Amino acid sequence: MKSLQIGAAFIGVIVGAGFASGQEVLQFFTSFGAWGIFGSLVATALFAFLGMNLTQLGSRLQTQSHQDVIYHICGKFLGTAVDFVITFFLFGVTVVMFSGAGAIFEQQFGIPSLVGNLLMAVLVIASVLLKVEKVISLISMFTPFLLLAVIVLAVYSLANFDFAAADFEAAAESQSAPHWLLGACLYVSYNIAAGAAMMTVMGGSVKDEKVAGRGGLIGGLGLGLLILLINVSMMTQLKEIAAVPMPTLVIANNISPVMGWIMSIILIGMIYNTAVGMLYAFTAPLVKPDTVKFKLSAGIFGAVAFASSFVGFVTLVGTVYPLMGYLGFVLIGAIVFAWFRTKKVKRESKVLSY
């Protein structure tokens, strides 16, 4: 059950940044047509491998902050640079999530984005003041509803699929990379860069490495399934969603206005998931958790993120995420190197035991 909880929380942390609008999946997968399906499979394998390793490292080091893991796998010099990049993007994604909530309020409900930004900021700051175990429970709570909603969208889309009407040329204009494989890797990279901090903290909440590792593996496979389902759903309705900022809302509203409202609420929940994880993980390395100073700092950082969120959702996504993806390759390389190093140490210890 603990592994399932960690896996659900892993999905919950990532989905807001990677799935909130559907625009992310459109740019990194659907815009490449059939190759996007292969990209989905590559992303699934990478998410499962990286998620398993990050949660295991967190458990092994019993960390309360991503810094312990980063310096362990990167060393002092590179670790300082990677830590700075991750910390910067944790705050950046928090800003993007606040802005995304405002965009949904305005697009779906006709309510000024200021209300959505403010409401999300207040909820997130209040949640981060709780203990990490409670944060993980809150984050994992929304995941089953997300899976159910995405399955409904996929079934509806496939039932009404007209492959001949799919406008892949229009979608190709949204490509975020020159090649489908690079697009898949960039997608995983920026999501891992955003989620690594919270994933290591989740791993550090359990003492059994195998339990933590299974949680990361389950979360990675779940993310892959979500990418595949959303990708297929959008392939069926490319003409309608190629030029809109939040494609998943368009698909949901095509089913019925009620489904559109339900999907909007779920999307807000997804954004909340990610924003809570990002703000907590940003504050924890700077101030010791479960202290009065931590609560005060989280409130101040949350307020600054709220003030920064008025730059605009589309603008923020277009600037923060691509840069994050390329810089995230450094972190992925360090995780892979740490995995090979651990395997080598285990082999050598077995030889010595004989």
C-alpha distance (Angstrom), angle and dihedral (degrees) to the residues before:
residue distance angle dihedral
M1 . . .
K2 3.80 . .
S3 3.81 90.1 .
L4 3.79 90.5 50.9
Q5 3.80 90.4 48.8
I6 3.81 91.8 51.3
G7 3.81 90.5 45.9
A8 3.81 91.7 50.9
A9 3.81 90.7 47.0
F10 3.83 90.0 49.2
I11 3.80 89.7 54.8
G12 3.80 90.2 44.1
V13 3.80 93.0 54.1
I14 3.82 94.0 48.6
V15 3.81 102.7 39.7
G16 3.79 96.7 69.9
A17 3.79 93.2 56.6
G18 3.80 96.2 35.3
F19 3.79 106.1 33.3
A20 3.80 108.5 18.6
S21 3.79 98.4 109.9
G22 3.80 102.4 15.7
Q23 3.80 86.2 -125.9
E24 3.81 89.4 103.7
V25 3.82 93.9 57.1
L26 3.81 90.0 43.6
Q27 3.81 93.0 55.2
F28 3.80 98.7 40.8
F29 3.83 101.0 36.8
T30 3.82 120.9 1.5
S31 3.81 94.4 51.6
F32 3.83 88.9 64.7
G33 3.81 92.4 60.5
A34 3.82 116.3 -147.4
W35 3.82 90.4 -2.7
G36 3.78 86.9 64.4
I37 3.81 88.1 69.9
F38 3.80 89.9 58.7
G39 3.79 87.8 46.4
S40 3.80 89.0 55.1
L41 3.81 90.5 54.9
V42 3.82 92.1 48.7
A43 3.81 89.9 49.7
T44 3.83 90.7 50.0
A45 3.80 92.2 54.3
L46 3.81 92.6 46.6
F47 3.81 94.1 47.2
A48 3.82 91.4 49.5
F49 3.82 93.8 47.7
L50 3.81 96.5 43.5
G51 3.80 94.5 41.1
M52 3.81 91.7 51.5
N53 3.81 92.2 49.6
L54 3.80 96.2 46.0
T55 3.81 94.9 49.6
Q56 3.81 91.2 45.3
L57 3.80 91.3 51.3
G58 3.79 90.2 49.1
S59 3.80 90.6 51.5
R60 3.81 93.8 45.3
L61 3.80 92.4 52.1
Q62 3.84 94.1 35.8
T63 3.77 87.9 -136.2
Q64 3.79 129.0 -175.6
S65 3.79 90.8 -171.7
H66 3.80 135.1 41.3
Q67 3.82 89.4 -125.8
D68 3.82 93.0 79.3
V69 3.81 91.1 55.9
I70 3.81 95.1 41.8
Y71 3.82 94.3 52.1
H72 3.80 90.1 43.4
I73 3.81 94.4 56.8
C74 3.82 99.9 29.8
G75 3.79 104.5 35.8
K76 3.80 125.6 -131.0
F77 3.82 101.8 -63.1
L78 3.82 101.2 40.7
G79 3.80 90.2 32.9
T80 3.81 90.8 61.1
A81 3.81 91.5 53.6
V82 3.82 94.0 44.8
D83 3.79 91.3 46.1
F84 3.81 90.7 52.7
V85 3.82 91.9 49.5
I86 3.82 93.2 48.1
T87 3.80 93.0 46.2
F88 3.81 91.0 49.8
F89 3.80 92.4 50.6
L90 3.80 94.1 45.3
F91 3.77 87.5 62.6
G92 3.81 91.6 40.2
V93 3.80 93.3 54.5
T94 3.82 90.2 47.6
V95 3.81 87.9 56.8
V96 3.82 91.4 47.5
M97 3.82 91.2 50.7
F98 3.80 93.4 51.3
S99 3.80 88.7 50.3
G100 3.82 91.8 46.3
A101 3.80 91.4 55.7
G102 3.79 89.2 53.8
A103 3.82 90.9 49.6
I104 3.83 91.6 54.5
F105 3.80 92.5 48.4
E106 3.79 90.3 52.0
Q107 3.84 98.6 42.0
Q108 3.80 99.9 41.6
F109 3.80 105.5 26.7
G110 3.81 103.0 24.9
I111 3.81 90.8 -124.2
P112 3.84 118.3 139.8
S113 3.80 111.5 -94.1
L114 3.82 89.9 -124.6
V115 3.81 89.0 71.7
G116 3.82 92.7 52.0
N117 3.80 93.0 45.9
L118 3.80 92.1 49.5
L119 3.80 96.0 44.2
M120 3.80 92.0 50.0
A121 3.80 92.1 47.4
V122 3.82 92.6 52.0
L123 3.83 93.7 47.2
V124 3.79 93.6 46.7
I125 3.81 95.4 47.5
A126 3.82 90.6 48.6
S127 3.83 91.3 49.8
V128 3.81 94.5 48.5
L129 3.81 89.6 56.8
L130 3.83 87.7 67.9
K131 3.82 123.3 86.9
V132 3.81 118.0 -84.6
E133 3.83 93.3 -108.4
K134 3.80 89.2 57.4
V135 3.80 90.8 45.9
I136 3.83 90.4 54.4
S137 3.81 90.4 49.7
L138 3.82 91.6 50.2
I139 3.79 92.4 48.1
S140 3.83 94.8 48.4
M141 3.83 92.5 47.2
F142 3.83 94.9 77.3
T143 3.81 97.4 46.5
P144 3.86 99.4 85.0
F145 3.82 90.8 51.9
L146 3.79 90.2 50.4
L147 3.81 92.4 51.3
L148 3.81 91.6 49.2
A149 3.80 93.4 48.7
V150 3.81 93.4 48.2
I151 3.82 91.0 49.2
V152 3.83 89.6 52.3
L153 3.82 90.7 50.7
A154 3.82 91.6 47.9
V155 3.82 94.4 48.9
Y156 3.80 91.7 47.7
S157 3.79 92.6 47.2
L158 3.81 94.3 48.1
A159 3.81 91.2 47.9
N160 3.81 88.7 56.5
F161 3.80 97.2 36.7
D162 3.78 117.0 144.7
F163 3.82 104.3 177.5
A164 3.80 91.9 -174.9
A165 3.81 90.0 59.9
A166 3.79 94.0 52.5
D167 3.79 106.8 116.4
F168 3.81 100.8 -148.9
E169 3.80 91.7 164.3
A170 3.80 91.1 60.4
A171 3.79 91.0 46.2
A172 3.82 91.5 48.8
E173 3.80 88.5 68.7
S174 3.82 87.3 68.3
Q175 3.81 95.4 56.4
S176 3.80 111.7 134.5
A177 3.82 94.7 -163.0
P178 3.81 137.0 32.7
H179 3.84 92.7 -118.7
W180 3.82 134.5 36.3
L181 3.83 93.2 -127.2
L182 3.81 92.7 52.0
G183 3.79 88.7 46.5
A184 3.82 91.5 54.3
C185 3.82 92.1 47.0
L186 3.81 92.6 47.4
Y187 3.78 90.3 50.4
V188 3.79 92.5 52.8
S189 3.80 91.2 42.3
Y190 3.80 97.8 56.1
N191 3.81 92.1 42.8
I192 3.80 92.6 50.0
A193 3.81 90.5 46.3
A194 3.80 88.2 52.9
G195 3.81 96.3 42.1
A196 3.82 102.5 35.2
A197 3.79 94.7 89.0
M198 3.80 95.5 53.4
M199 3.82 92.5 40.0
T200 3.81 92.2 57.0
V201 3.82 89.9 48.0
M202 3.82 89.8 50.7
G203 3.80 89.6 50.7
G204 3.79 89.7 49.2
S205 3.81 90.1 57.2
V206 3.85 90.5 72.7
K207 3.81 129.3 52.7
D208 3.81 98.2 -151.0
E209 3.83 109.8 85.6
K210 3.80 92.3 -160.7
V211 3.81 92.1 54.7
A212 3.81 90.6 48.5
G213 3.82 92.4 45.6
R214 3.80 92.3 50.2
G215 3.79 88.7 51.6
G216 3.80 91.0 54.2
L217 3.82 91.0 46.6
I218 3.82 92.8 49.6
G219 3.80 90.9 47.8
G220 3.81 92.4 49.7
L221 3.80 93.2 50.1
G222 3.82 90.4 46.8
L223 3.79 90.8 52.5
G224 3.80 90.2 50.4
L225 3.81 90.8 52.6
L226 3.80 90.5 50.7
I227 3.82 92.3 49.9
L228 3.81 90.9 50.4
L229 3.81 94.2 48.1
I230 3.81 95.0 45.9
N231 3.80 90.8 44.0
V232 3.82 92.7 53.1
S233 3.81 91.3 44.1
M234 3.79 92.0 55.1
M235 3.81 94.0 44.1
T236 3.80 87.7 63.6
Q237 3.81 94.3 55.8
L238 3.79 104.8 32.1
K239 3.80 95.7 137.2
E240 3.78 91.6 60.2
I241 3.78 101.1 38.9
A242 3.83 103.8 35.4
A243 3.80 94.1 90.7
V244 3.83 103.1 32.2
P245 3.82 125.5 96.3
M246 3.83 96.7 -133.8
P247 3.83 109.7 34.1
T248 3.82 96.0 173.6
L249 3.80 90.5 61.6
V250 3.82 90.7 52.1
I251 3.82 91.4 52.7
A252 3.81 91.5 47.0
N253 3.81 92.8 49.0
N254 3.82 89.4 49.9
I255 3.80 88.3 61.5
S256 3.81 92.6 49.5
P257 3.81 139.8 -47.7
V258 3.81 88.4 -108.1
M259 3.80 90.6 56.3
G260 3.80 88.4 49.2
W261 3.79 90.5 56.3
I262 3.80 92.2 45.7
M263 3.80 91.6 49.4
S264 3.80 90.4 48.2
I265 3.80 90.7 55.1
I266 3.81 90.9 47.8
L267 3.80 91.1 48.8
I268 3.80 89.8 51.7
G269 3.81 87.7 50.4
M270 3.80 90.4 50.9
I271 3.79 91.3 50.3
Y272 3.80 89.3 48.1
N273 3.83 89.3 52.2
T274 3.77 93.0 55.2
A275 3.80 96.1 40.4
V276 3.83 91.8 53.2
G277 3.80 91.6 49.6
M278 3.79 93.7 45.8
L279 3.82 97.1 47.4
Y280 3.81 92.8 45.8
A281 3.81 92.9 47.9
F282 3.81 91.2 46.0
T283 3.81 93.4 52.0
A284 3.84 99.3 40.0
P285 3.85 97.6 69.8
L286 3.79 91.4 47.9
V287 3.80 99.8 45.2
K288 3.83 129.4 23.0
P289 3.84 110.0 -101.8
D290 3.81 122.7 -117.0
T291 3.81 93.6 33.0
V292 3.80 132.9 113.2
K293 3.81 89.0 -116.0
F294 3.82 90.2 54.7
K295 3.80 91.7 53.5
L296 3.79 92.0 48.2
S297 3.82 91.9 47.2
A298 3.82 93.1 48.0
G299 3.79 89.1 52.7
I300 3.80 92.8 50.2
F301 3.84 94.3 45.5
G302 3.80 90.1 47.1
A303 3.80 91.0 51.7
V304 3.82 91.7 50.1
A305 3.84 90.0 48.9
F306 3.81 89.3 51.4
A307 3.80 91.3 51.5
S308 3.82 90.1 49.2
S309 3.82 94.1 49.1
F310 3.81 94.3 79.8
V311 3.81 92.0 79.4
G312 3.82 86.4 89.9
F313 3.81 135.3 -97.7
V314 3.81 99.0 -110.2
T315 3.81 92.7 45.6
L316 3.81 92.3 48.5
V317 3.81 93.7 48.6
G318 3.80 91.0 47.8
T319 3.80 92.9 52.3
V320 3.80 106.8 32.7
Y321 3.82 103.0 40.8
P322 3.83 103.1 50.4
L323 3.80 92.1 48.3
M324 3.79 89.3 46.1
G325 3.80 92.2 53.2
Y326 3.80 96.0 55.6
L327 3.80 94.1 43.7
G328 3.80 89.6 46.6
F329 3.82 90.1 66.0
V330 3.81 87.6 75.4
L331 3.80 90.7 58.8
I332 3.81 92.8 45.9
G333 3.81 90.4 51.0
A334 3.81 90.0 51.7
I335 3.83 91.9 50.0
V336 3.82 91.8 50.4
F337 3.82 90.8 47.7
A338 3.83 90.6 49.8
W339 3.82 89.7 50.9
F340 3.81 92.6 53.1
R341 3.81 90.3 45.6
T342 3.82 91.9 52.3
K343 3.80 91.2 48.7
K344 3.81 90.2 50.9
V345 3.82 92.6 50.2
K346 3.82 91.1 49.7
R347 3.82 91.8 50.0
E348 3.81 91.6 49.1
S349 3.80 92.2 48.5
K350 3.81 90.1 52.0
V351 3.80 90.9 51.5
L352 3.82 91.0 49.8
S353 3.80 91.5 48.5
Y354 3.80 89.2 58.5
